[in-house]
Amino acid sequence: MLEIINFSKVYRNGKQAVKGLNLTIEEGDLFAFIGHNGAGKTTTIKAIVGILDFEEGDILIKGVSVKKDPIFCKKQIAYIPDNPDLYDNLTGIQYLNLIADIFEVPKVQRAEIITKYAKMFELTSELNNFISSYSHGMKQKLAIISAMVHSPKILILDEPFVGLDPKAAFSVKQMMKEFCANGGSIFFSTHILEVAEKLCNKIAIIKNGELIAMGNMEDITKDASLEDVFLELTEHA
């Protein structure tokens, strides 16, 4: 579903943000990508979704390079940043319909999806209000609903639980499990290691732009907690 091949990124100031990263996210994977601030997580995610250009390596979505056919790739994925920038002058429903129009989602299909997820995230009564009146958590919920409108195959999430109350966070976790159970794939960064440990079947740990551990969650953690493993690996890597 998603393959990162020898991906490297050097910024203009000479800083190497990511070096020779290789990852494969398969159908049904709920894949956590963890590391300290500045480790290269967001750089990698922005390259996957086409926000950030890169010169070395390649990234494939369903076997297609994001460089060679970015439109095809963007149709397969949905990206939710940690701090979504939405259009404050639109109402929630106007924004969702805008996204659905961009992806040419039929009206009946979009209505079903919006109704389902607005109910799940308790946002139905707010959809006719302007986004400018939304709290950060409400904007995060709206961004999640908009990501699901075109029925993507892969979700790319950067700190998806930031700003969410406990009930909303629970709903996001349930949505993520359901999405992968139905054949989708999720690749997401998080600093909440307990959530990653309980939720994910696979994990990659990155430090200073380089991969230091990757594999099935139970193989990485064994008899220890993910927190203990992460601290041990990042301290001595």
mmCIF file of the C-alpha atoms, coordinates in Angstrom:
data_MODEL
# 
_entry.id   MODEL 
# 
loop_
_atom_site.group_PDB 
_atom_site.id 
_atom_site.type_symbol 
_atom_site.label_atom_id 
_atom_site.label_alt_id 
_atom_site.label_comp_id 
_atom_site.label_asym_id 
_atom_site.label_entity_id 
_atom_site.label_seq_id 
_atom_site.pdbx_PDB_ins_code 
_atom_site.Cartn_x 
_atom_site.Cartn_y 
_atom_site.Cartn_z 
_atom_site.occupancy 
_atom_site.B_iso_or_equiv 
_atom_site.pdbx_formal_charge 
_atom_site.auth_seq_id 
_atom_site.auth_comp_id 
_atom_site.auth_asym_id 
_atom_site.auth_atom_id 
_atom_site.pdbx_PDB_model_num 
ATOM 1   C CA . MET A 1 1   ? 0.000   0.000  0.000   1.00 0.00 ? 1   MET A CA 1 
ATOM 2   C CA . LEU A 1 2   ? 2.734   2.473  1.027   1.00 0.00 ? 2   LEU A CA 1 
ATOM 3   C CA . GLU A 1 3   ? 6.426   1.954  0.406   1.00 0.00 ? 3   GLU A CA 1 
ATOM 4   C CA . ILE A 1 4   ? 9.231   4.326  1.357   1.00 0.00 ? 4   ILE A CA 1 
ATOM 5   C CA . ILE A 1 5   ? 12.450  3.495  -0.501  1.00 0.00 ? 5   ILE A CA 1 
ATOM 6   C CA . ASN A 1 6   ? 15.830  4.961  0.516   1.00 0.00 ? 6   ASN A CA 1 
ATOM 7   C CA . PHE A 1 7   ? 14.144  8.275  1.293   1.00 0.00 ? 7   PHE A CA 1 
ATOM 8   C CA . SER A 1 8   ? 16.455  11.104 2.312   1.00 0.00 ? 8   SER A CA 1 
ATOM 9   C CA . LYS A 1 9   ? 15.822  14.797 2.797   1.00 0.00 ? 9   LYS A CA 1 
ATOM 10  C CA . VAL A 1 10  ? 18.424  17.539 3.213   1.00 0.00 ? 10  VAL A CA 1 
ATOM 11  C CA . TYR A 1 11  ? 17.199  21.098 3.762   1.00 0.00 ? 11  TYR A CA 1 
ATOM 12  C CA . ARG A 1 12  ? 18.808  24.150 2.196   1.00 0.00 ? 12  ARG A CA 1 
ATOM 13  C CA . ASN A 1 13  ? 20.674  24.966 5.393   1.00 0.00 ? 13  ASN A CA 1 
ATOM 14  C CA . GLY A 1 14  ? 22.455  21.614 5.057   1.00 0.00 ? 14  GLY A CA 1 
ATOM 15  C CA . LYS A 1 15  ? 20.544  19.860 7.815   1.00 0.00 ? 15  LYS A CA 1 
ATOM 16  C CA . GLN A 1 16  ? 19.847  16.188 7.024   1.00 0.00 ? 16  GLN A CA 1 
ATOM 17  C CA . ALA A 1 17  ? 16.321  15.627 8.309   1.00 0.00 ? 17  ALA A CA 1 
ATOM 18  C CA . VAL A 1 18  ? 15.965  12.011 7.113   1.00 0.00 ? 18  VAL A CA 1 
ATOM 19  C CA . LYS A 1 19  ? 18.625  9.596  5.888   1.00 0.00 ? 19  LYS A CA 1 
ATOM 20  C CA . GLY A 1 20  ? 18.045  6.425  3.863   1.00 0.00 ? 20  GLY A CA 1 
ATOM 21  C CA . LEU A 1 21  ? 14.618  5.556  5.283   1.00 0.00 ? 21  LEU A CA 1 
ATOM 22  C CA . ASN A 1 22  ? 13.008  2.302  4.142   1.00 0.00 ? 22  ASN A CA 1 
ATOM 23  C CA . LEU A 1 23  ? 9.508   1.333  5.319   1.00 0.00 ? 23  LEU A CA 1 
ATOM 24  C CA . THR A 1 24  ? 6.665   -0.787 3.978   1.00 0.00 ? 24  THR A CA 1 
ATOM 25  C CA . ILE A 1 25  ? 3.089   -0.336 5.216   1.00 0.00 ? 25  ILE A CA 1 
ATOM 26  C CA . GLU A 1 26  ? 0.854   -3.163 4.042   1.00 0.00 ? 26  GLU A CA 1 
ATOM 27  C CA . GLU A 1 27  ? -2.897  -3.540 3.697   1.00 0.00 ? 27  GLU A CA 1 
ATOM 28  C CA . GLY A 1 28  ? -4.529  -3.654 7.120   1.00 0.00 ? 28  GLY A CA 1 
ATOM 29  C CA . ASP A 1 29  ? -1.487  -2.259 8.955   1.00 0.00 ? 29  ASP A CA 1 
ATOM 30  C CA . LEU A 1 30  ? -1.961  0.163  11.813  1.00 0.00 ? 30  LEU A CA 1 
ATOM 31  C CA . PHE A 1 31  ? 1.588   1.479  11.794  1.00 0.00 ? 31  PHE A CA 1 
ATOM 32  C CA . ALA A 1 32  ? 3.025   3.826  14.433  1.00 0.00 ? 32  ALA A CA 1 
ATOM 33  C CA . PHE A 1 33  ? 5.946   6.118  13.580  1.00 0.00 ? 33  PHE A CA 1 
ATOM 34  C CA . ILE A 1 34  ? 7.599   7.447  16.723  1.00 0.00 ? 34  ILE A CA 1 
ATOM 35  C CA . GLY A 1 35  ? 10.602  9.526  17.693  1.00 0.00 ? 35  GLY A CA 1 
ATOM 36  C CA . HIS A 1 36  ? 11.636  12.641 19.576  1.00 0.00 ? 36  HIS A CA 1 
ATOM 37  C CA . ASN A 1 37  ? 10.789  16.117 18.285  1.00 0.00 ? 37  ASN A CA 1 
ATOM 38  C CA . GLY A 1 38  ? 12.978  16.841 15.269  1.00 0.00 ? 38  GLY A CA 1 
ATOM 39  C CA . ALA A 1 39  ? 13.630  13.159 14.562  1.00 0.00 ? 39  ALA A CA 1 
ATOM 40  C CA . GLY A 1 40  ? 12.254  13.383 11.011  1.00 0.00 ? 40  GLY A CA 1 
ATOM 41  C CA . LYS A 1 41  ? 8.669   12.184 11.448  1.00 0.00 ? 41  LYS A CA 1 
ATOM 42  C CA . THR A 1 42  ? 6.860   15.226 10.060  1.00 0.00 ? 42  THR A CA 1 
ATOM 43  C CA . THR A 1 43  ? 9.393   15.614 7.243   1.00 0.00 ? 43  THR A CA 1 
ATOM 44  C CA . THR A 1 44  ? 8.656   12.030 6.168   1.00 0.00 ? 44  THR A CA 1 
ATOM 45  C CA . ILE A 1 45  ? 4.908   12.491 6.435   1.00 0.00 ? 45  ILE A CA 1 
ATOM 46  C CA . LYS A 1 46  ? 4.944   15.721 4.414   1.00 0.00 ? 46  LYS A CA 1 
ATOM 47  C CA . ALA A 1 47  ? 6.959   14.001 1.689   1.00 0.00 ? 47  ALA A CA 1 
ATOM 48  C CA . ILE A 1 48  ? 4.472   11.116 1.550   1.00 0.00 ? 48  ILE A CA 1 
ATOM 49  C CA . VAL A 1 49  ? 1.489   13.420 1.050   1.00 0.00 ? 49  VAL A CA 1 
ATOM 50  C CA . GLY A 1 50  ? 3.201   15.649 -1.513  1.00 0.00 ? 50  GLY A CA 1 
ATOM 51  C CA . ILE A 1 51  ? 3.712   18.794 0.566   1.00 0.00 ? 51  ILE A CA 1 
ATOM 52  C CA . LEU A 1 52  ? 7.485   18.470 0.665   1.00 0.00 ? 52  LEU A CA 1 
ATOM 53  C CA . ASP A 1 53  ? 9.647   17.777 -2.361  1.00 0.00 ? 53  ASP A CA 1 
ATOM 54  C CA . PHE A 1 54  ? 12.655  15.485 -2.099  1.00 0.00 ? 54  PHE A CA 1 
ATOM 55  C CA . GLU A 1 55  ? 15.592  14.494 -4.281  1.00 0.00 ? 55  GLU A CA 1 
ATOM 56  C CA . GLU A 1 56  ? 16.753  11.120 -2.942  1.00 0.00 ? 56  GLU A CA 1 
ATOM 57  C CA . GLY A 1 57  ? 14.771  7.884  -2.905  1.00 0.00 ? 57  GLY A CA 1 
ATOM 58  C CA . ASP A 1 58  ? 11.127  7.343  -3.755  1.00 0.00 ? 58  ASP A CA 1 
ATOM 59  C CA . ILE A 1 59  ? 7.726   6.905  -2.142  1.00 0.00 ? 59  ILE A CA 1 
ATOM 60  C CA . LEU A 1 60  ? 5.147   4.584  -3.677  1.00 0.00 ? 60  LEU A CA 1 
ATOM 61  C CA . ILE A 1 61  ? 1.399   4.566  -3.084  1.00 0.00 ? 61  ILE A CA 1 
ATOM 62  C CA . LYS A 1 62  ? -0.132  1.308  -4.326  1.00 0.00 ? 62  LYS A CA 1 
ATOM 63  C CA . GLY A 1 63  ? 2.978   0.852  -6.460  1.00 0.00 ? 63  GLY A CA 1 
ATOM 64  C CA . VAL A 1 64  ? 2.846   4.337  -8.002  1.00 0.00 ? 64  VAL A CA 1 
ATOM 65  C CA . SER A 1 65  ? 5.505   6.979  -7.342  1.00 0.00 ? 65  SER A CA 1 
ATOM 66  C CA . VAL A 1 66  ? 4.334   10.174 -5.672  1.00 0.00 ? 66  VAL A CA 1 
ATOM 67  C CA . LYS A 1 67  ? 6.778   11.968 -7.978  1.00 0.00 ? 67  LYS A CA 1 
ATOM 68  C CA . LYS A 1 68  ? 5.519   10.460 -11.231 1.00 0.00 ? 68  LYS A CA 1 
ATOM 69  C CA . ASP A 1 69  ? 1.751   10.542 -10.595 1.00 0.00 ? 69  ASP A CA 1 
ATOM 70  C CA . PRO A 1 70  ? 0.967   12.776 -7.611  1.00 0.00 ? 70  PRO A CA 1 
ATOM 71  C CA . ILE A 1 71  ? -2.724  13.142 -8.503  1.00 0.00 ? 71  ILE A CA 1 
ATOM 72  C CA . PHE A 1 72  ? -3.327  9.384  -8.464  1.00 0.00 ? 72  PHE A CA 1 
ATOM 73  C CA . CYS A 1 73  ? -1.464  9.090  -5.172  1.00 0.00 ? 73  CYS A CA 1 
ATOM 74  C CA . LYS A 1 74  ? -3.366  11.913 -3.510  1.00 0.00 ? 74  LYS A CA 1 
ATOM 75  C CA . LYS A 1 75  ? -6.660  10.276 -4.451  1.00 0.00 ? 75  LYS A CA 1 
ATOM 76  C CA . GLN A 1 76  ? -5.614  7.155  -2.538  1.00 0.00 ? 76  GLN A CA 1 
ATOM 77  C CA . ILE A 1 77  ? -4.671  8.881  0.700   1.00 0.00 ? 77  ILE A CA 1 
ATOM 78  C CA . ALA A 1 78  ? -5.997  11.295 3.284   1.00 0.00 ? 78  ALA A CA 1 
ATOM 79  C CA . TYR A 1 79  ? -3.757  13.461 5.433   1.00 0.00 ? 79  TYR A CA 1 
ATOM 80  C CA . ILE A 1 80  ? -4.606  14.937 8.809   1.00 0.00 ? 80  ILE A CA 1 
ATOM 81  C CA . PRO A 1 81  ? -1.956  17.278 10.263  1.00 0.00 ? 81  PRO A CA 1 
ATOM 82  C CA . ASP A 1 82  ? -1.578  17.946 13.980  1.00 0.00 ? 82  ASP A CA 1 
ATOM 83  C CA . ASN A 1 83  ? -2.903  21.480 13.541  1.00 0.00 ? 83  ASN A CA 1 
ATOM 84  C CA . PRO A 1 84  ? -5.376  21.533 10.630  1.00 0.00 ? 84  PRO A CA 1 
ATOM 85  C CA . ASP A 1 85  ? -5.756  24.798 8.729   1.00 0.00 ? 85  ASP A CA 1 
ATOM 86  C CA . LEU A 1 86  ? -9.400  25.013 7.700   1.00 0.00 ? 86  LEU A CA 1 
ATOM 87  C CA . TYR A 1 87  ? -11.445 27.762 6.054   1.00 0.00 ? 87  TYR A CA 1 
ATOM 88  C CA . ASP A 1 88  ? -12.854 29.773 8.936   1.00 0.00 ? 88  ASP A CA 1 
ATOM 89  C CA . ASN A 1 89  ? -15.300 31.646 6.697   1.00 0.00 ? 89  ASN A CA 1 
ATOM 90  C CA . LEU A 1 90  ? -17.113 28.421 5.765   1.00 0.00 ? 90  LEU A CA 1 
ATOM 91  C CA . THR A 1 91  ? -19.532 26.408 7.843   1.00 0.00 ? 91  THR A CA 1 
ATOM 92  C CA . GLY A 1 92  ? -18.591 22.862 8.715   1.00 0.00 ? 92  GLY A CA 1 
ATOM 93  C CA . ILE A 1 93  ? -20.936 21.356 6.139   1.00 0.00 ? 93  ILE A CA 1 
ATOM 94  C CA . GLN A 1 94  ? -19.753 23.776 3.444   1.00 0.00 ? 94  GLN A CA 1 
ATOM 95  C CA . TYR A 1 95  ? -16.183 22.709 4.088   1.00 0.00 ? 95  TYR A CA 1 
ATOM 96  C CA . LEU A 1 96  ? -17.065 19.012 3.909   1.00 0.00 ? 96  LEU A CA 1 
ATOM 97  C CA . ASN A 1 97  ? -18.940 19.531 0.657   1.00 0.00 ? 97  ASN A CA 1 
ATOM 98  C CA . LEU A 1 98  ? -15.981 21.466 -0.754  1.00 0.00 ? 98  LEU A CA 1 
ATOM 99  C CA . ILE A 1 99  ? -13.673 18.526 -0.041  1.00 0.00 ? 99  ILE A CA 1 
ATOM 100 C CA . ALA A 1 100 ? -16.232 16.093 -1.467  1.00 0.00 ? 100 ALA A CA 1 
ATOM 101 C CA . ASP A 1 101 ? -16.522 18.228 -4.635  1.00 0.00 ? 101 ASP A CA 1 
ATOM 102 C CA . ILE A 1 102 ? -12.725 18.218 -5.083  1.00 0.00 ? 102 ILE A CA 1 
ATOM 103 C CA . PHE A 1 103 ? -12.703 14.415 -4.966  1.00 0.00 ? 103 PHE A CA 1 
ATOM 104 C CA . GLU A 1 104 ? -15.909 14.188 -7.058  1.00 0.00 ? 104 GLU A CA 1 
ATOM 105 C CA . VAL A 1 105 ? -17.769 12.181 -4.416  1.00 0.00 ? 105 VAL A CA 1 
ATOM 106 C CA . PRO A 1 106 ? -21.435 11.554 -5.377  1.00 0.00 ? 106 PRO A CA 1 
ATOM 107 C CA . LYS A 1 107 ? -23.936 13.409 -3.187  1.00 0.00 ? 107 LYS A CA 1 
ATOM 108 C CA . VAL A 1 108 ? -25.614 10.298 -1.814  1.00 0.00 ? 108 VAL A CA 1 
ATOM 109 C CA . GLN A 1 109 ? -22.286 8.727  -0.873  1.00 0.00 ? 109 GLN A CA 1 
ATOM 110 C CA . ARG A 1 110 ? -20.932 11.896 0.764   1.00 0.00 ? 110 ARG A CA 1 
ATOM 111 C CA . ALA A 1 111 ? -24.137 12.355 2.752   1.00 0.00 ? 111 ALA A CA 1 
ATOM 112 C CA . GLU A 1 112 ? -23.865 8.842  4.178   1.00 0.00 ? 112 GLU A CA 1 
ATOM 113 C CA . ILE A 1 113 ? -20.221 9.309  5.149   1.00 0.00 ? 113 ILE A CA 1 
ATOM 114 C CA . ILE A 1 114 ? -20.743 12.759 6.673   1.00 0.00 ? 114 ILE A CA 1 
ATOM 115 C CA . THR A 1 115 ? -23.774 11.574 8.653   1.00 0.00 ? 115 THR A CA 1 
ATOM 116 C CA . LYS A 1 116 ? -21.886 8.543  9.996   1.00 0.00 ? 116 LYS A CA 1 
ATOM 117 C CA . TYR A 1 117 ? -18.789 10.370 11.184  1.00 0.00 ? 117 TYR A CA 1 
ATOM 118 C CA . ALA A 1 118 ? -20.509 13.559 12.349  1.00 0.00 ? 118 ALA A CA 1 
ATOM 119 C CA . LYS A 1 119 ? -22.615 11.375 14.620  1.00 0.00 ? 119 LYS A CA 1 
ATOM 120 C CA . MET A 1 120 ? -19.558 9.417  15.772  1.00 0.00 ? 120 MET A CA 1 
ATOM 121 C CA . PHE A 1 121 ? -17.727 12.614 16.725  1.00 0.00 ? 121 PHE A CA 1 
ATOM 122 C CA . GLU A 1 122 ? -20.825 14.411 18.045  1.00 0.00 ? 122 GLU A CA 1 
ATOM 123 C CA . LEU A 1 123 ? -20.438 17.239 15.539  1.00 0.00 ? 123 LEU A CA 1 
ATOM 124 C CA . THR A 1 124 ? -23.807 17.017 13.775  1.00 0.00 ? 124 THR A CA 1 
ATOM 125 C CA . SER A 1 125 ? -25.331 20.008 15.560  1.00 0.00 ? 125 SER A CA 1 
ATOM 126 C CA . GLU A 1 126 ? -22.269 22.156 14.772  1.00 0.00 ? 126 GLU A CA 1 
ATOM 127 C CA . LEU A 1 127 ? -22.033 21.568 11.022  1.00 0.00 ? 127 LEU A CA 1 
ATOM 128 C CA . ASN A 1 128 ? -24.109 24.651 10.152  1.00 0.00 ? 128 ASN A CA 1 
ATOM 129 C CA . ASN A 1 129 ? -21.917 26.908 12.293  1.00 0.00 ? 129 ASN A CA 1 
ATOM 130 C CA . PHE A 1 130 ? -18.892 28.769 10.944  1.00 0.00 ? 130 PHE A CA 1 
ATOM 131 C CA . ILE A 1 131 ? -15.561 27.035 11.477  1.00 0.00 ? 131 ILE A CA 1 
ATOM 132 C CA . SER A 1 132 ? -14.283 30.259 13.049  1.00 0.00 ? 132 SER A CA 1 
ATOM 133 C CA . SER A 1 133 ? -16.467 29.425 16.068  1.00 0.00 ? 133 SER A CA 1 
ATOM 134 C CA . TYR A 1 134 ? -14.967 25.932 16.483  1.00 0.00 ? 134 TYR A CA 1 
ATOM 135 C CA . SER A 1 135 ? -12.561 24.960 19.238  1.00 0.00 ? 135 SER A CA 1 
ATOM 136 C CA . HIS A 1 136 ? -9.276  23.253 18.304  1.00 0.00 ? 136 HIS A CA 1 
ATOM 137 C CA . GLY A 1 137 ? -10.797 19.883 19.147  1.00 0.00 ? 137 GLY A CA 1 
ATOM 138 C CA . MET A 1 138 ? -13.829 20.538 16.961  1.00 0.00 ? 138 MET A CA 1 
ATOM 139 C CA . LYS A 1 139 ? -11.591 21.546 14.056  1.00 0.00 ? 139 LYS A CA 1 
ATOM 140 C CA . GLN A 1 140 ? -9.647  18.323 14.520  1.00 0.00 ? 140 GLN A CA 1 
ATOM 141 C CA . LYS A 1 141 ? -12.890 16.341 14.374  1.00 0.00 ? 141 LYS A CA 1 
ATOM 142 C CA . LEU A 1 142 ? -13.972 18.167 11.217  1.00 0.00 ? 142 LEU A CA 1 
ATOM 143 C CA . ALA A 1 143 ? -10.599 17.469 9.615   1.00 0.00 ? 143 ALA A CA 1 
ATOM 144 C CA . ILE A 1 144 ? -10.987 13.765 10.396  1.00 0.00 ? 144 ILE A CA 1 
ATOM 145 C CA . ILE A 1 145 ? -14.475 13.690 8.844   1.00 0.00 ? 145 ILE A CA 1 
ATOM 146 C CA . SER A 1 146 ? -13.201 15.513 5.745   1.00 0.00 ? 146 SER A CA 1 
ATOM 147 C CA . ALA A 1 147 ? -10.423 12.936 5.433   1.00 0.00 ? 147 ALA A CA 1 
ATOM 148 C CA . MET A 1 148 ? -12.967 10.125 5.273   1.00 0.00 ? 148 MET A CA 1 
ATOM 149 C CA . VAL A 1 149 ? -15.279 11.762 2.710   1.00 0.00 ? 149 VAL A CA 1 
ATOM 150 C CA . HIS A 1 150 ? -13.582 10.301 -0.385  1.00 0.00 ? 150 HIS A CA 1 
ATOM 151 C CA . SER A 1 151 ? -13.102 6.806  1.123   1.00 0.00 ? 151 SER A CA 1 
ATOM 152 C CA . PRO A 1 152 ? -9.283  6.801  1.036   1.00 0.00 ? 152 PRO A CA 1 
ATOM 153 C CA . LYS A 1 153 ? -7.210  3.622  1.066   1.00 0.00 ? 153 LYS A CA 1 
ATOM 154 C CA . ILE A 1 154 ? -4.464  5.021  3.315   1.00 0.00 ? 154 ILE A CA 1 
ATOM 155 C CA . LEU A 1 155 ? -4.645  7.470  6.219   1.00 0.00 ? 155 LEU A CA 1 
ATOM 156 C CA . ILE A 1 156 ? -1.560  9.547  7.038   1.00 0.00 ? 156 ILE A CA 1 
ATOM 157 C CA . LEU A 1 157 ? -1.934  11.152 10.457  1.00 0.00 ? 157 LEU A CA 1 
ATOM 158 C CA . ASP A 1 158 ? 0.426   13.485 12.318  1.00 0.00 ? 158 ASP A CA 1 
ATOM 159 C CA . GLU A 1 159 ? -0.345  13.433 16.054  1.00 0.00 ? 159 GLU A CA 1 
ATOM 160 C CA . PRO A 1 160 ? -4.076  12.676 15.545  1.00 0.00 ? 160 PRO A CA 1 
ATOM 161 C CA . PHE A 1 161 ? -4.980  12.826 19.250  1.00 0.00 ? 161 PHE A CA 1 
ATOM 162 C CA . VAL A 1 162 ? -3.753  16.372 19.894  1.00 0.00 ? 162 VAL A CA 1 
ATOM 163 C CA . GLY A 1 163 ? -6.552  18.564 21.250  1.00 0.00 ? 163 GLY A CA 1 
ATOM 164 C CA . LEU A 1 164 ? -9.149  15.798 21.474  1.00 0.00 ? 164 LEU A CA 1 
ATOM 165 C CA . ASP A 1 165 ? -11.138 15.128 24.627  1.00 0.00 ? 165 ASP A CA 1 
ATOM 166 C CA . PRO A 1 166 ? -11.109 11.533 25.965  1.00 0.00 ? 166 PRO A CA 1 
ATOM 167 C CA . LYS A 1 167 ? -14.394 10.568 24.297  1.00 0.00 ? 167 LYS A CA 1 
ATOM 168 C CA . ALA A 1 168 ? -13.311 11.937 20.915  1.00 0.00 ? 168 ALA A CA 1 
ATOM 169 C CA . ALA A 1 169 ? -9.927  10.210 21.246  1.00 0.00 ? 169 ALA A CA 1 
ATOM 170 C CA . PHE A 1 170 ? -11.748 6.934  21.921  1.00 0.00 ? 170 PHE A CA 1 
ATOM 171 C CA . SER A 1 171 ? -13.884 7.481  18.804  1.00 0.00 ? 171 SER A CA 1 
ATOM 172 C CA . VAL A 1 172 ? -10.762 8.144  16.697  1.00 0.00 ? 172 VAL A CA 1 
ATOM 173 C CA . LYS A 1 173 ? -9.192  4.911  17.934  1.00 0.00 ? 173 LYS A CA 1 
ATOM 174 C CA . GLN A 1 174 ? -12.340 2.965  17.100  1.00 0.00 ? 174 GLN A CA 1 
ATOM 175 C CA . MET A 1 175 ? -12.453 4.565  13.644  1.00 0.00 ? 175 MET A CA 1 
ATOM 176 C CA . MET A 1 176 ? -8.811  3.661  13.045  1.00 0.00 ? 176 MET A CA 1 
ATOM 177 C CA . LYS A 1 177 ? -9.384  0.022  14.011  1.00 0.00 ? 177 LYS A CA 1 
ATOM 178 C CA . GLU A 1 178 ? -12.461 -0.197 11.781  1.00 0.00 ? 178 GLU A CA 1 
ATOM 179 C CA . PHE A 1 179 ? -10.631 1.404  8.864   1.00 0.00 ? 179 PHE A CA 1 
ATOM 180 C CA . CYS A 1 180 ? -7.789  -1.141 8.994   1.00 0.00 ? 180 CYS A CA 1 
ATOM 181 C CA . ALA A 1 181 ? -10.142 -4.071 9.596   1.00 0.00 ? 181 ALA A CA 1 
ATOM 182 C CA . ASN A 1 182 ? -11.835 -3.136 6.310   1.00 0.00 ? 182 ASN A CA 1 
ATOM 183 C CA . GLY A 1 183 ? -8.537  -3.312 4.397   1.00 0.00 ? 183 GLY A CA 1 
ATOM 184 C CA . GLY A 1 184 ? -7.251  0.222  4.779   1.00 0.00 ? 184 GLY A CA 1 
ATOM 185 C CA . SER A 1 185 ? -3.803  1.168  6.105   1.00 0.00 ? 185 SER A CA 1 
ATOM 186 C CA . ILE A 1 186 ? -2.822  3.822  8.625   1.00 0.00 ? 186 ILE A CA 1 
ATOM 187 C CA . PHE A 1 187 ? 0.598   5.406  9.110   1.00 0.00 ? 187 PHE A CA 1 
ATOM 188 C CA . PHE A 1 188 ? 0.714   7.873  11.973  1.00 0.00 ? 188 PHE A CA 1 
ATOM 189 C CA . SER A 1 189 ? 3.066   9.668  14.296  1.00 0.00 ? 189 SER A CA 1 
ATOM 190 C CA . THR A 1 190 ? 2.334   10.034 17.983  1.00 0.00 ? 190 THR A CA 1 
ATOM 191 C CA . HIS A 1 191 ? 4.051   10.877 21.251  1.00 0.00 ? 191 HIS A CA 1 
ATOM 192 C CA . ILE A 1 192 ? 1.454   8.910  23.212  1.00 0.00 ? 192 ILE A CA 1 
ATOM 193 C CA . LEU A 1 193 ? 3.336   5.635  23.465  1.00 0.00 ? 193 LEU A CA 1 
ATOM 194 C CA . GLU A 1 194 ? 0.660   3.815  25.465  1.00 0.00 ? 194 GLU A CA 1 
ATOM 195 C CA . VAL A 1 195 ? -1.845  4.414  22.672  1.00 0.00 ? 195 VAL A CA 1 
ATOM 196 C CA . ALA A 1 196 ? 0.596   3.229  20.016  1.00 0.00 ? 196 ALA A CA 1 
ATOM 197 C CA . GLU A 1 197 ? 1.400   0.078  21.982  1.00 0.00 ? 197 GLU A CA 1 
ATOM 198 C CA . LYS A 1 198 ? -2.248  -0.893 22.444  1.00 0.00 ? 198 LYS A CA 1 
ATOM 199 C CA . LEU A 1 199 ? -3.481  0.188  19.026  1.00 0.00 ? 199 LEU A CA 1 
ATOM 200 C CA . CYS A 1 200 ? -0.817  -0.761 16.489  1.00 0.00 ? 200 CYS A CA 1 
ATOM 201 C CA . ASN A 1 201 ? 0.402   -4.006 14.998  1.00 0.00 ? 201 ASN A CA 1 
ATOM 202 C CA . LYS A 1 202 ? 3.623   -2.474 13.630  1.00 0.00 ? 202 LYS A CA 1 
ATOM 203 C CA . ILE A 1 203 ? 5.997   0.277  14.617  1.00 0.00 ? 203 ILE A CA 1 
ATOM 204 C CA . ALA A 1 204 ? 9.060   2.168  13.448  1.00 0.00 ? 204 ALA A CA 1 
ATOM 205 C CA . ILE A 1 205 ? 11.308  4.241  15.700  1.00 0.00 ? 205 ILE A CA 1 
ATOM 206 C CA . ILE A 1 206 ? 13.387  7.042  14.185  1.00 0.00 ? 206 ILE A CA 1 
ATOM 207 C CA . LYS A 1 207 ? 16.214  9.054  15.759  1.00 0.00 ? 207 LYS A CA 1 
ATOM 208 C CA . ASN A 1 208 ? 18.076  11.949 14.145  1.00 0.00 ? 208 ASN A CA 1 
ATOM 209 C CA . GLY A 1 209 ? 16.594  11.040 10.769  1.00 0.00 ? 209 GLY A CA 1 
ATOM 210 C CA . GLU A 1 210 ? 17.635  7.382  10.850  1.00 0.00 ? 210 GLU A CA 1 
ATOM 211 C CA . LEU A 1 211 ? 15.588  4.269  11.483  1.00 0.00 ? 211 LEU A CA 1 
ATOM 212 C CA . ILE A 1 212 ? 16.732  2.485  14.638  1.00 0.00 ? 212 ILE A CA 1 
ATOM 213 C CA . ALA A 1 213 ? 13.960  -0.112 15.044  1.00 0.00 ? 213 ALA A CA 1 
ATOM 214 C CA . MET A 1 214 ? 11.108  -1.495 12.984  1.00 0.00 ? 214 MET A CA 1 
ATOM 215 C CA . GLY A 1 215 ? 8.832   -4.516 13.113  1.00 0.00 ? 215 GLY A CA 1 
ATOM 216 C CA . ASN A 1 216 ? 5.784   -6.094 14.678  1.00 0.00 ? 216 ASN A CA 1 
ATOM 217 C CA . MET A 1 217 ? 4.821   -4.446 17.955  1.00 0.00 ? 217 MET A CA 1 
ATOM 218 C CA . GLU A 1 218 ? 5.137   -7.644 19.994  1.00 0.00 ? 218 GLU A CA 1 
ATOM 219 C CA . ASP A 1 219 ? 8.581   -8.351 18.520  1.00 0.00 ? 219 ASP A CA 1 
ATOM 220 C CA . ILE A 1 220 ? 9.827   -4.879 19.414  1.00 0.00 ? 220 ILE A CA 1 
ATOM 221 C CA . THR A 1 221 ? 8.363   -4.686 22.919  1.00 0.00 ? 221 THR A CA 1 
ATOM 222 C CA . LYS A 1 222 ? 8.615   -8.379 23.956  1.00 0.00 ? 222 LYS A CA 1 
ATOM 223 C CA . ASP A 1 223 ? 8.206   -8.389 27.752  1.00 0.00 ? 223 ASP A CA 1 
ATOM 224 C CA . ALA A 1 224 ? 8.844   -4.657 28.194  1.00 0.00 ? 224 ALA A CA 1 
ATOM 225 C CA . SER A 1 225 ? 6.620   -1.622 27.686  1.00 0.00 ? 225 SER A CA 1 
ATOM 226 C CA . LEU A 1 226 ? 6.980   0.454  24.535  1.00 0.00 ? 226 LEU A CA 1 
ATOM 227 C CA . GLU A 1 227 ? 7.986   3.396  26.702  1.00 0.00 ? 227 GLU A CA 1 
ATOM 228 C CA . ASP A 1 228 ? 10.867  1.419  28.217  1.00 0.00 ? 228 ASP A CA 1 
ATOM 229 C CA . VAL A 1 229 ? 11.976  0.139  24.812  1.00 0.00 ? 229 VAL A CA 1 
ATOM 230 C CA . PHE A 1 230 ? 11.790  3.611  23.264  1.00 0.00 ? 230 PHE A CA 1 
ATOM 231 C CA . LEU A 1 231 ? 13.831  5.223  26.034  1.00 0.00 ? 231 LEU A CA 1 
ATOM 232 C CA . GLU A 1 232 ? 16.431  2.450  25.901  1.00 0.00 ? 232 GLU A CA 1 
ATOM 233 C CA . LEU A 1 233 ? 16.803  2.587  22.126  1.00 0.00 ? 233 LEU A CA 1 
ATOM 234 C CA . THR A 1 234 ? 16.870  6.354  21.758  1.00 0.00 ? 234 THR A CA 1 
ATOM 235 C CA . GLU A 1 235 ? 19.326  6.783  24.619  1.00 0.00 ? 235 GLU A CA 1 
ATOM 236 C CA . HIS A 1 236 ? 21.896  4.350  23.250  1.00 0.00 ? 236 HIS A CA 1 
ATOM 237 C CA . ALA A 1 237 ? 21.331  4.457  19.484  1.00 0.00 ? 237 ALA A CA 1 
# 
